[in-house]
Amino acid sequence: MARFEMTGHDRYRIDKAREELAKAAELDMSDDRAMARTMGRLELALQQLLEMLDEDGMS
């Protein structure tokens, strides 16, 4: 598997994904609305990380 150079924007997206993951770990599972928001944020973070990999032809 080839490695690629990460840009500042790539690092920013990775940091934001980590923040969302940490927030999800502290989520009150009884709050349906908070769960839905968190799921959406995690989905977006994952999508952005996958796009970052696809940009370099690593899919």
Summary of the structure (lengths in Angstrom):
residues: 59
radius of gyration: 13.7
end to end distance: 10.6
largest distance: 42.7
contacts: 122
relative contact order: 0.16
helix: 71%
strand: 0%
